[in-house]
């Protein structure tokens, strides 16, 4: 029973189906590891033991029936807190849930509670004033990334086999890279809707952070929008025979050189892909899209936050006060309100222009490869919400030097844990494909996983727990 935490969700579900292990045993094992390790890691909030144990006693169907799960604190599920990582929404429990949340229930998963997110998912490190910081299980002085840092840390520590996440500019891929996990961002429109439609640019997509590729593929099959913008792919369950043309670039979207660990990770990935028979060639990065990406992202984020506090003020009949938000969020709203009236329209135009450039770029190859991180793995405090807006913007542009453009085009992308630095920290490799080619990337991920297995690489903290 003490080894259940080492199994991926697919294997856990198979044990439940065969009757070898009960759902209650899985849930109790997960709760025990949370009790033991989460005081150090700080990944989990809103734990509801009674609800989870009661669900474990009920018959469940679905691909992951009876498997314990954690959901990021940005996704609403009935009966569980949804604070968006913000003191403004402390105590909020939604009474309705989205089609995406319904699909999680239909897959048979038992949600134990929530994982920490940076406030409204804005920051690339998860260390909120509401819930405190999330530590990286590989080195607890370091960040687990953001905004899905809680989900990544929970999986890396073996609290659950996989956890729900979301990605608006790298928020699945960056934490996965920092925590030595597989992080896949689906194409825009691939998944069922998780939030109501909006006139703001659609940058965010829901999915999960996992240890195994098959868990990620299975979860995508359960949450896929069969009436969406792409032909459904269903379950991708194995590699393909086709060999790929892979274009490799090293510089960030702002023209910066990669960190040393990222460059070494890419070198390893190149060698591995060539060993597997793929054609790999060094290419130049997308042309000069970095500044447009940054300006557009933060303008859209500022507009979204301005709408949130306007909605809250309207509902409660009282304006939102500065102290109810983190300093960075408040400064972002203040900055946005001082922009010219056409700022949001110009940001939309930048998103479209960037998407066109990146889409044409990605179309030249089957897959592209680059580092996931634009900096060496950061310590906690690197993106603390109390820092000035200018410092946070500069550091965010550096950290997320590769990932946000794929959100603007809506292309699938993934961080794969193929390399560990000399001092023992995981370093991800970032692969992307043209929009709609999710199956191509997942099939490649299976191949990489088989050629360079990472499933048995655990931080000492997880093993000791």
C-alpha positions, 0 to 999 in steps of 0.5 A: 500500500505504501507504493501506490503513490508511485503508480500513474493514474492509469495503473491506479484505475486498473487496480480499482477495476480489477478489485485489487485495490479499492477507491477508498484505499487509494484516497486514504493513501493520497490523504496520508501523503498530503498529511505527511508531505504537504506541510513542507511543499505547500501545494494543497488547499481546500482539502475536503476529506469527508467528501472525498471518502464518501465519493470513494464509497460510491460506485463510479464509472469512467476511465479514471474511476476511483482515482484521487485527483486535485484541481487547480484553484482557478477551476470551479467545482461545486462544493469546493472552494474556488478562491482564484488564489486571491483574498478577494474570493476567500470562502467562495464556493461555486454552486454551478460548474462548467462542462469541463468540470463536469467531464472531470467528474464523468471520468470517475476522478475523486477530487480531494481538494484544490492546488494553489495558483498564483492570484488569478493565474497572473504570475509564473511563481505560486507564492500567494498572500492568501495561501503562502508559497509552493516549494519545489519538491526537488529543492524546497528553496526553489519555486515550483513555477506558476500559475499551476505551481501547486499542481506540479508540486503535488504530482512531483511529491507523489501526493496524486498521480496527476492534477488539473492545470491551466496554461495562458502563457506557459502555466502548465509547461513552466511548472512541469519543467521546473518539477520534472514532469510532463506538461502538455498544452492542447490546441485552442478549442480542443477541450470543453469550455471551462469559463464563459465566452468573452470578447478578450483574446482566448489565451488560456486552455485547461489540461493537466500536469502528469508524470506519464504521457498516457495519463495526459493523453487519457485525460485529454480524451476525457475532456476533449470537445468533440464539437470543437474547433478541431477534428477529435483525436480521441485517445492517442495510445502509442508512438507513430512510425512517421519520422518528423522534421524538427526545427530547433531554435535556442534564442528566446522570443526577446532575442536572449540566449538560453540559460546554460541548463536549457542549452544542455537540455536541448543538446540532449533532446537533439541527440535523442531525436536523431537517434530515433530517426527524426530529421533535426535542423538548427533554425532561427527563432520566430522573428521579433515577436517577443515585445508584442507578446509581452505588451499584449499579454499584460494589457489583456490581463489588466483588462480582465482584472479590471472587469473582475473587480468591477463585477465584484463591486457591482455584486456587493455594492462596494468598490474593491479595496487595494488591500484585497488584492496583491500589490502586483494585481492592483498595480496592473489594474492601475497601469491598465486604467491609465492606458489610452482608450484604444489600448485593448484594441491594439493588444487584440491586434498584436495578438492577431499579428503574433499569431499569424507570424508564429503560425507561419513559422510553425508550419515550416516543420512538423515539430519545433524544439527549444528550451522551456525556461528562459532562466535557470530554475528560480528560487522562491521570491523571484516573482513574489507578488510584493515586487514592483510591476516593473521588476515582475514584468522584466522577470516574467519576460525572462522566465517565460521567454519561449512559451507565450507565443503558442497561446496566442496562435492556439498551437499545441505545445509540451514540456518534456523532462529529458534533462537534469542539471549538474546540481540535480534540478529538472530542466524541460525541453519544449516541443510544439506543433502546428495548431490542431496537431495535438496527436503528433506531439503526444505520439512523439512524447510516448517515443521520448518517454520510452527512449529516455524514461523519467517516471522513476526519477523522484525527488528525495522528499517524495521518497522519504515521505 
